[in-house]
Amino acid sequence: MKRIRCRRISKGVAEGISLVSSEPISFFGNVDANIGVITDEKHPLYNKCISGRILIFPTGKGSTVGSYVLYQLSRKGKAPKAMILKEAEPIVAVGAIISNIPMVDKPEEFSFKDDDWIKVDADRGEIWVE
């Protein structure tokens, strides 16, 4: 397994299969809060489910309501297990914190692939890639 150091944004530990986006994600208006599917037809993850995955993307964008969408996803059991961002911004950070979703940013390297087994240990500032 490969270890990558990073910065903790929201505490916790989670592991699972990665889903990687090359584009930022707006949770408000581009993610269905009931089922956890990307609904923006122009987004590279269009029609993909983020639920139960380790979601990896460069940064968030959009309205502050995006924090609440993450919270809704979490309450319905449809949230990502963890999130890795190249650079965190307040909307996604607040959403992760209030939803108890482990989240990290600024990894030493940002070269992730879909379907890798990843463990995010936000408490220690570590990402493990198998």
C-alpha positions in Angstrom: 0.0 0.0 0.0 1.1 3.5 -0.8 0.9 6.2 1.9 0.1 9.9 0.9 0.3 12.6 3.5 -2.5 15.3 3.5 -4.3 17.9 5.6 -7.3 17.0 7.7 -10.5 19.0 7.1 -13.1 16.8 8.7 -12.2 14.1 11.2 -12.7 10.4 10.8 -11.5 7.3 9.1 -13.2 5.5 6.1 -12.2 3.1 3.4 -13.7 2.0 0.1 -13.6 2.2 -3.7 -12.6 5.5 -5.3 -14.6 7.7 -7.7 -12.5 10.4 -9.3 -13.5 13.6 -11.0 -11.2 15.9 -13.0 -13.7 18.7 -12.5 -15.0 20.6 -9.5 -18.3 19.4 -8.0 -21.3 21.6 -7.1 -23.5 19.7 -4.7 -26.4 22.1 -5.0 -28.2 21.5 -8.3 -25.7 19.0 -9.7 -26.2 16.1 -7.2 -29.5 14.4 -6.5 -29.8 14.7 -2.7 -32.2 11.7 -2.6 -30.0 9.1 -4.3 -26.5 10.6 -4.5 -26.2 10.7 -8.3 -24.5 13.4 -10.3 -27.2 15.1 -12.4 -25.2 17.7 -14.4 -25.0 16.3 -18.0 -21.8 18.3 -18.6 -20.0 16.9 -15.7 -17.5 14.0 -16.2 -19.3 12.0 -13.5 -22.8 12.5 -15.0 -25.2 9.7 -13.9 -22.6 8.2 -11.5 -23.4 7.5 -7.9 -21.2 9.0 -5.2 -22.9 7.1 -2.4 -20.6 4.9 -0.4 -17.5 5.8 -2.5 -14.3 7.6 -1.7 -15.1 10.8 -3.7 -12.0 12.5 -5.1 -12.2 15.9 -6.9 -10.1 19.1 -7.3 -12.4 21.4 -5.3 -16.1 22.4 -4.7 -18.0 25.2 -6.3 -21.4 26.7 -6.2 -24.0 27.8 -3.6 -23.7 27.5 0.2 -26.7 25.3 0.0 -24.2 22.6 -1.2 -23.3 22.1 2.5 -26.9 21.2 3.3 -27.1 18.8 0.3 -24.1 16.9 1.7 -26.0 16.8 5.1 -29.1 15.5 3.4 -27.1 12.8 1.6 -25.6 11.8 4.9 -29.0 11.6 6.7 -30.3 9.4 3.9 -27.3 7.1 3.8 -26.3 8.3 0.3 -23.2 10.3 1.1 -19.6 9.5 0.1 -17.7 7.5 2.7 -15.0 10.1 2.5 -13.7 12.9 0.3 -10.3 13.9 -0.9 -9.9 17.3 -2.5 -6.9 18.9 -4.1 -7.9 22.2 -2.4 -10.8 22.4 0.1 -13.2 25.4 0.0 -15.7 26.4 2.7 -18.9 24.9 1.2 -17.7 21.3 0.9 -15.7 21.6 4.2 -18.7 22.7 6.2 -20.9 20.0 4.5 -18.3 17.3 5.5 -18.0 18.6 9.0 -21.7 18.8 9.8 -22.3 15.4 8.1 -19.4 13.6 9.8 -17.8 12.7 6.4 -14.0 12.3 6.7 -12.4 14.8 4.4 -8.8 15.7 3.6 -7.1 18.1 1.1 -3.7 19.0 -0.2 -2.4 15.5 -0.7 1.3 15.2 -1.4 0.3 14.0 -4.8 -3.0 14.0 -6.7 -2.9 11.2 -9.2 -5.8 9.0 -8.2 -7.7 6.6 -10.4 -11.3 5.2 -10.3 -11.9 1.9 -8.5 -8.7 1.9 -6.3 -9.1 0.7 -2.8 -8.5 3.8 -0.6 -8.4 4.4 3.1 -8.7 8.0 4.3 -7.4 8.5 7.8 -8.2 12.2 8.3 -7.3 12.0 12.0 -3.7 11.3 11.1 -3.6 13.2 7.8 -3.0 10.1 5.7 -4.4 8.5 2.6 -3.6 4.8 1.9 -3.9 3.6 -1.7 -3.9 -0.1 -2.6 
